[in-house]
Amino acid sequence: MPGPMTIGVDVGGTKVAAGLVDSKGEIVRKVRVPMVATADAETGFSAVRNAVTELVGDAMPREVRGIGICSPGPLDPRTGVVLNPPNVPCWRDFPLGAETERAFRVPTRIDNDANAAGLAETLWGAGVGYSNVFYATLGTGIGTGIVFDNKIYWGRTGSAAEGGHNTIDYNGPRCGCGKRGCIEILCSGPAIARRARARIVESHLPTKMLEMAGGMADRVKAEHVGEAFNAGDALAREVLEETADLLAIWLGNVVDMLEPEIMIVGGGVAQLMSSFFGRMKKTIPEWSINPRAHEIPLVLAKYTADAGIAGAAALCR
């Protein structure tokens, strides 16, 4: 192995991905194993153990300086304990950090995926050279991370940076968290699909989105919206423009609260929404009292599908 390495482990409800990451943030090898999240704690942990073992073999190479793990939360990053994650019900008050250290005898850190991905972008990605970074991941949900001086901001108990559950419309739809009008319920991938389905029914206009869904509006997905937009569909553009305007309201509030040096957007929906970054950058100052809000870059993340692996590895840097 060329130089010191860290292992990044990305835990999901159905899989565990692991990778060897070098000091420049490059993933030099990666593996993926299945995860059974509904069994007992040991069965769940065996997936982590199997992924790491498949990656490096039975003996931990001396070049590996640590293991970082992105785990579904809620969790306590200071103690390494996973508290009660709905997506991994086998781990309730499970000492994931301590169990991993005991199994592999190297220092281990854990955190949620958005915090970790934000740190990876700061150290190795789109945020290199910036001290204060705001990171957002747009996908099935919306997660955020805040990095100050190359350190994740956790808040008092480790629960800070739940930016996806900032309310921007108190009369809006109820989010899965129980609040109304969170940015997640308004602009996540499923929210984009719901908006598209509603617009199709309301407008009665011809749209490629409907064709892609087999003529059934209730089967339209966010992927259909993106494909139709790329094909020049006017209704798909309207749906995404409204999504961009809602995100701009949210980011205007972020600017007033944090005034980050850069705002980075990753996740599965980020590439689609990056087509509207110009529109969002023009709109953000309308929703911020900061007279220099227009100076803050809004950029696409470097890491895409492997953000979890890179982020987990960054926890050990």
N, C-alpha and C positions, 0 to 999 in steps of 0.2 A: 504493500500500500504506500502511495506517495505522500508522506508526511502525516501529521495528525488528522484524525477523522472523528466525526461524531455520527451516531446512528439516530435517524429520525423515524419515529413510529407514529403512524396515523391510524387511529382506531375509529371504526364506524360500526353501525349496527349489524352489518353483514360481512364485513371484511376488515383485515388489518394489513396495511401497506407499510413496508419498512425500506429504508434506503441508507446507504453509506454516503455521507456528505463531506466534502473536503473543506479546507479552510477558506475557500473562495465561494462557498455556497453551491458548488457543482455536485449534482447527484451522480456518483460514479457507478452505482449498482443499486438495483431495487428488486423487491419481491412483493408478492401479494398472497395472502392465505385467507381462508374463510373464517368467519367469526360467528359463534353461536351465542347470542346475547341474552337468550331467554333461559339458559340453564343455570348452573350454580357459578359462584365466583371463580372457582378454580378452573372450570371449563372455559370461562371467558378469558382468564389469564393465560391459559395454555395457548391461545391463539397468538398472544403477544410473544410468548416464549418461542413458539414455533417459527414465527416470522423472523425474529432476531437470529435464531439458530440456523435457519435456512440461508440467511444473508451472510453470516460470517463463519458458520461451522460450530462445532462443539466447544472449541477453545476461543475465547475472546482475544483477538489480536491486540498486541500492546499499543498499536497506533490508535486504537479507539479510546478516546478520552472521556466519553460520556454518552448517555442515552437520553434523548428527549422524547416525550410522548404527548401527542395531541389527543385528548380524550373528550368525549361528550361530557358536558357538565350537567348540573352544577358540580364544581370541584373546588378544592382549596389549594391553590398553587404553592402556597408557602409550606404546607405539610405533605403535599403529594397524595392527598386523600380524595377519592372520587365519592361524592356525597350521595346523590340519588338521581342518576341520569335516566330520563324516560326512554331514551333510545338504547341504553345498555342496562336493562333492569337487573342483570345479574350482579352488578356492582353497587351495593349500597353500603356507604361508609367503608369502602374498600381501600386499603393503603397501597395503591398501585405503585407509587414511587418506591416505597420501602420493599415491596415484594420484588420489583424489578432489580433493585440494587442487590438484594439477597440472592437472586437467581444468577446474576451476571457479574457481580462484584465490581461495578463501575458506577460513578455518580449518575443519578437520574433526576430529571426535572419533568414536571408535567404542567400543562396549561390547556386552555381551550384553543380551538383552531384559529379563531380570528386574532386573538392576542399573539399567538405564535407566528402566524403568517405576516402580521404587521411587523414583528421583529425581524423576520427574514428579509422582508422588503427594505427595511431600514439598513440592515447590515450588508446585504448583497444585491438588492434589487433596485426598484425604481426610486427608493428613498435614500440611496447612498449620498452622503454629503449634507443631509438635513438632520437637525437635532430633535425637532418636534414634529412627529408624524402622526397623521390620522389615517387609519386603514379601514376600509369597509369591504366586506365580501357580500356580493349579491348572488343569491341562488334560491334554493327552496325556502330559506329564511334570509334574514339580513343580520350579519354579525359585524362587530367593530372591534378595533384595537387601538390603543393610544400608547405611543412610545415617546418618552422624554429622555433625551441624552442616552440613547441606546438601551433604555430600560423600560420594560412594560409597566404601565401605570395600572395598579391593581385596586387602588382605593383602600378603604379601611379593612374590609374583610376578604378581598379578592374578587369582589363582584362588580367592580367598576367597568365602564365601557360597554354597557348593554345598550348601545346606541340604536340597535334595531327596534327597540321598544320605547323610543321617544315618540310621544304623541304629537301629531301635527294637525289633527282634526278630531276634536273631542266628540263630535257627532258622527264620526266615521264608523266603519264596521268593527265588530269586536275581534280583537286579535286572539291568537291562541294563548297568550299570556294572561288574558282577562281584561286588559285595557282596551280602550277604543281608539281607533285612528292611529295606531303605531305605523311607522314607516314600513315595517315588515308586512303588515296586512295590506298595505297600499301599493308596494313596489317590488315585492319578491317575485320569483318566477310564477308561482301559482296566482298571485295577484294580477300579474300581466295577463295571464290566461283568462281569469274571471272578467277583467275589463274588456278583453277582446270579445268574449262570448256575449256580454251585455251589449256592446256596440253593434255586433252583428244582428242581434234580435231587434234592437231599437231602430237601426238605420234601414234595414232591408236592402242594403246596397250589395252589389256583387263583390265578392272578395276571394282572393286566392286562399285565404285562411280556411274558408268553408270547404273549398275544393279539397284541400289537404287533409281535412278532417272527415272526408267521405260524405260531405253534405250535411253533417250533424253538428250543429253549433255547440252542443254540450260536450263534444269531444275535442274541441280546440284546445291546444296546449301552447305554452310559451314558445316551444320550438317552431310551431306553425307560424306564430306571429313573426318570429325572426326570419324564417324562410320567405314568408310573403313580403315582408319589408324589403329584403334583399332583392326580391323580384319586382319591386316597384309598386307594391300594393298600397293604395292611398289610405285605406282604412287601418291597415297595420301601422302605417306611419303615424296616424292620429293617436292610436293607442300608446305608442312608444313616446310620442311627444308629451302626452299627458303624464306618463310615468316620469319622464325627464323633468318636467316642471315640478312635480311633487318631490323628487329627489333634490332639486335645487332649493326648495323651501327648507327642507331638512338640513342640507349642507350650509345654508345661510345661518341657521341656528348653531351649527357646529362651529362655524367661524367666530360667531359672537361669544361662544362659550370657551373655546380653546385657542383660537387664532393659530392654527398649526402652520408650519412652514410649507407643508405639502399635503395634499389629500390624494390617497391612492385607492383605486377601486379594483378588486379582484373578484373571483368567483365565476360560476357558470354563466351568469347573465351579464357579466361585465363587458365582454367583447361586443355583445349586441348593443348595450347602452353607450359604449364608447363612441358610436356614431353621433351621439347627441351631446357629447362633452362640450362642444362649442356653444350649443344652445344653453347648456347648464351654466357655463362660465359667465355668459352674458346675464343670466337671470339671478345667479347667486347674490350679487350686490343689491338687488331689489329686496332681498330678504335678510339683509345684514346691515347693522348700523356701522360696521367697520368701514371707514372710508377707503381702506386699502384692500378690501376683500378681493378685488379683481386681480390682485398681484399673486394670489396663492395658486400654484399649479394644481390642476386636476388631471391625474394621469392614470393610465392602465397599469396594473401590476405586472411584474416580470413573471412571477410564478403562476401557472395556471393549474393543470390537473395535479401537479406534484406540490402544491402549496403546503399541504399538510406535512409531507415529509420534510421539506425545507424548513418550515416553521418549527417543527419539533426539534430538528437538529440545531436550529438557532438558539433554542432555550439553553443549550449547553455551552454557548459561546460567550 
